[in-house]
Amino acid sequence: MINHFRQAAQKKEFLITAEVTPPKGANPTRMLQMAQQLKGRVHGVNITDGSRAVLRMSSMAASALLLQYGIEPICQMTCRDRNIIALQADLMGAYALGLRNILALTGDPVKAGDHKKARAVFELESVRLLQMIDKLNRGIDFNDQTLPDEPLDLFPGAAVDPQCGSWSGLQRRFERKVAAGAQFFQSQLITDFDKLDKFMHQIASNTDKPILAGIFLLKSAKNAQFINKNVPGVEIPETIIKRLAEAEEPLKEGIKIAAEQVKLAQQLCQGVHMMAVKREDLIPEILDQAGIDSVVSK
């Protein structure tokens, strides 16, 4: 099974990934349509795993569907809903299904989602999940017992927030994830590129792991204000909100802003992680405006 995303990362190419949510139900048609429009434009398509603790199709099943259509998935896996047995079982199953890229996440709290009476597990968090993946890749389980039916060969990544309020906390957690085996990092949505620059020079410069800056398509001033109010750690500048509010076509202005941010990221890090909730079909247009025509590894 060829892992184009891994190859591109190791070749130090400028990486492009995009996020697509699984369906809330049994029909994956819309997800597949959105993902197919990204084919050839991104190195990998992230499939979320119960993002914001909202019920959706299994990330592993949705990622396997993408693979059937020739689209390389990055399967997100959270610790919120699984104990150490289930996590290991799902990682083995994912590998057997042909999935190679895993984004290891702690997971959003249950109270943030649509099943507030559900019981959270959180037996592990993202750093220990990365350590678990490293063990499975070396052919041993969580209890240091040898896997009799061959090791895995997953390419694990992690999340990072360069805009984190605690600089020492950010550095400590980033270094722990690198030590635990993270091979790439995708950031939360970036609005302060000065902080990203500082992070790249003062923290990430000590590793060769690729950092992908999170670029989010803002559809309107109202959309930006909603994110400021409801997404912790994100502060979209008033200048951007004003641009969106004054634009005759806010969505087109949002595309232009996202393209400008992609260009900024090109000067600072090794990739971008594109997020365009419910408008993933616009990501190719953003990349076009940023001067990025296609990915090399296809």
C-alpha positions in Angstrom: 0.0 0.0 0.0 1.7 3.3 -1.2 1.4 6.1 1.3 1.7 9.3 -0.8 1.2 11.6 2.2 4.1 10.0 4.1 6.3 10.1 1.0 5.6 13.8 0.4 6.3 14.5 4.1 9.6 12.7 4.0 10.6 14.5 0.7 9.9 17.9 2.5 7.2 18.8 0.0 4.7 21.5 0.9 1.9 19.4 2.3 -1.8 20.1 1.7 -4.5 18.4 3.7 -8.2 19.1 4.0 -10.9 18.2 6.5 -14.1 16.4 5.6 -16.8 15.3 8.1 -18.4 11.9 7.9 -22.1 11.6 7.4 -24.6 11.8 10.2 -26.4 8.6 9.0 -25.8 5.7 6.6 -25.4 7.6 3.3 -21.8 8.7 2.5 -22.6 10.3 -0.9 -22.1 13.9 0.1 -18.8 13.1 1.9 -17.5 11.2 -1.1 -18.6 14.0 -3.5 -16.7 16.6 -1.4 -13.6 14.4 -1.1 -13.5 13.6 -4.8 -13.3 17.3 -5.6 -10.1 17.4 -3.5 -8.5 14.5 -5.4 -5.2 15.6 -6.9 -5.3 18.9 -5.0 -4.4 17.6 -1.5 -2.0 14.9 -0.2 -4.6 13.6 2.3 -8.2 14.1 3.4 -8.8 14.2 7.2 -11.9 12.3 8.4 -13.0 13.6 11.7 -13.8 11.3 14.7 -16.8 12.6 16.6 -15.6 16.2 16.3 -17.1 18.4 19.0 -18.5 15.2 20.5 -21.3 15.1 17.8 -22.4 11.7 16.6 -21.3 10.8 13.0 -20.2 7.8 11.1 -17.1 6.0 12.3 -14.0 7.7 11.1 -12.4 4.4 10.3 -15.3 3.2 8.1 -15.5 6.6 6.4 -11.8 6.6 5.7 -12.0 3.1 4.3 -14.7 4.3 1.9 -12.4 7.1 0.7 -9.7 4.7 0.1 -12.0 2.7 -2.3 -12.3 5.9 -4.4 -8.5 6.4 -4.6 -8.4 9.2 -2.0 -5.8 9.0 0.7 -7.4 9.4 4.1 -5.9 10.7 7.4 -8.1 8.9 9.9 -8.6 10.9 13.1 -8.8 8.8 16.3 -9.8 10.1 19.7 -9.5 8.7 23.2 -12.8 10.0 24.4 -14.9 7.0 23.3 -12.5 4.0 23.6 -10.5 2.2 26.2 -7.0 0.8 25.6 -8.5 -2.5 24.2 -10.8 -0.7 21.7 -8.1 1.7 20.6 -5.6 -1.1 19.8 -8.3 -3.1 18.1 -9.4 -0.1 15.9 -5.7 0.7 15.0 -5.2 -2.9 14.0 -8.4 -2.9 12.0 -7.6 0.4 10.3 -4.2 -0.9 9.2 -5.8 -4.1 7.9 -8.3 -2.0 5.9 -5.4 -0.2 4.2 -5.4 3.0 6.3 -1.9 4.3 7.0 -2.3 7.9 8.4 -3.6 8.4 11.9 -4.2 11.7 13.6 -4.0 11.0 17.4 -6.3 13.2 19.4 -7.6 13.3 23.0 -11.1 14.3 21.9 -13.6 17.0 22.7 -15.6 16.7 26.0 -18.9 14.9 25.8 -20.7 18.0 27.2 -19.9 19.9 24.1 -21.8 17.5 21.8 -25.3 16.1 21.1 -25.2 13.2 23.5 -24.6 14.9 26.8 -25.6 11.8 28.9 -23.0 9.6 27.2 -20.1 8.4 29.3 -16.6 9.5 28.3 -13.7 7.1 28.6 -10.4 9.1 28.3 -8.4 6.2 29.5 -5.6 7.7 27.4 -4.9 11.1 26.0 -3.1 12.0 22.7 0.5 11.6 23.9 -0.1 8.2 25.3 -2.1 7.2 22.2 1.0 8.2 20.2 3.1 6.0 22.4 0.6 3.1 21.9 0.9 3.5 18.1 4.7 3.5 18.4 4.5 0.2 20.3 2.1 -1.4 17.8 4.5 -0.3 15.0 7.2 -2.1 16.9 5.1 -5.2 17.1 4.1 -5.1 20.8 0.9 -4.3 22.5 0.1 -1.9 25.4 1.2 -4.6 27.9 4.5 -5.1 26.0 3.4 -8.5 24.7 4.5 -9.4 21.2 1.9 -9.3 18.4 1.9 -12.8 16.9 0.3 -11.6 13.6 2.9 -9.0 12.5 3.4 -5.4 13.5 1.6 -2.3 12.1 3.3 0.5 10.1 1.1 3.5 10.8 2.2 7.1 10.1 0.9 9.0 13.2 0.4 12.7 13.6 -0.8 15.1 16.2 -2.6 18.4 16.7 -0.8 21.6 17.8 -2.1 25.1 18.8 0.6 27.7 18.2 -1.8 30.3 19.5 -2.0 28.6 22.9 -2.0 31.1 25.9 0.6 29.1 27.8 3.9 29.2 25.9 5.7 26.9 28.3 2.7 24.5 28.2 2.7 24.6 24.4 6.4 23.8 24.2 6.2 21.0 26.8 3.3 19.3 25.1 4.7 19.7 21.6 8.0 18.1 22.7 6.2 15.3 24.4 4.3 14.5 21.2 7.5 14.5 19.2 9.1 12.2 21.7 6.0 9.9 21.6 6.4 9.4 17.8 4.3 12.1 16.1 5.5 12.3 12.5 3.5 15.4 11.5 1.5 18.1 13.1 -1.8 19.8 12.0 -2.6 23.1 13.8 -5.8 24.6 15.0 -7.0 27.4 12.7 -4.4 30.1 12.6 -5.4 33.8 12.8 -2.2 35.2 14.3 0.6 34.5 11.9 3.1 36.3 14.1 2.5 33.7 16.8 2.9 31.0 14.2 6.2 32.5 13.2 7.3 32.6 16.8 6.3 29.0 17.3 8.2 27.9 14.2 11.4 29.7 15.2 11.4 29.1 18.9 9.8 25.6 19.3 9.3 23.8 16.1 12.8 24.6 14.8 14.2 21.8 17.1 12.5 19.1 15.0 12.2 18.2 11.3 8.6 17.1 11.6 6.3 19.0 9.2 3.9 21.6 10.7 0.7 22.2 8.7 -1.0 25.5 9.5 -4.8 25.4 9.9 -6.5 27.6 7.3 -10.3 28.1 7.8 -12.7 29.5 5.2 -14.7 32.3 6.8 -18.0 32.7 5.0 -19.2 35.9 6.5 -18.6 38.4 9.3 -21.3 36.6 11.3 -19.5 33.3 10.8 -16.2 34.9 12.1 -18.0 36.4 15.1 -19.6 33.0 15.9 -16.1 31.4 15.9 -14.7 34.1 18.2 -17.5 33.5 20.6 -17.6 29.7 20.5 -14.1 28.3 19.7 -11.7 28.6 22.6 -8.3 30.0 21.9 -9.3 31.6 18.6 -9.5 35.3 18.0 -10.2 36.4 14.5 -8.9 40.0 14.1 -11.4 42.8 13.8 -9.7 43.8 10.5 -10.8 40.5 8.9 -14.3 40.7 10.3 -14.5 44.3 8.9 -13.4 43.1 5.5 -16.1 40.4 5.5 -18.7 42.8 6.7 -18.0 45.4 4.0 -17.6 43.0 1.1 -20.3 42.9 -1.5 -19.8 39.1 -1.7 -18.6 37.9 1.7 -18.0 34.4 0.6 -15.7 35.5 -2.2 -13.9 37.7 0.3 -13.5 34.8 2.6 -11.9 32.7 -0.2 -9.5 35.6 -0.9 -8.6 35.9 2.8 -7.9 32.1 3.0 -5.7 32.2 -0.1 -3.7 35.1 1.4 -3.3 33.0 4.6 -2.1 30.0 2.5 0.6 32.2 1.0 1.6 33.4 4.5 1.9 29.8 5.7 4.1 28.9 2.7 6.7 31.3 4.1 6.6 29.9 7.6 6.0 26.1 7.6 5.8 22.9 5.6 2.1 22.8 4.8 -1.5 23.8 5.3 -4.5 22.0 6.7 -7.6 23.4 4.9 -11.0 23.6 6.7 -14.1 24.7 4.9 -17.1 23.4 6.8 -19.9 22.3 4.4 -18.0 24.0 1.5 -15.1 21.7 1.0 -15.8 22.1 -2.7 -14.3 25.6 -2.5 -10.9 24.5 -1.3 -9.6 24.0 -4.9 -10.5 27.6 -5.6 -8.7 28.8 -2.5 -5.6 26.8 -3.6 -5.9 28.2 -7.2 -5.9 31.8 -5.8 -2.9 30.9 -3.7 -1.0 29.7 -6.8 -1.1 26.0 -5.8 -2.2 24.0 -8.8 -1.8 20.3 -7.8 0.0 18.0 -5.5 3.2 16.4 -6.7 2.7 12.9 -5.2 -0.2 11.7 -7.4 
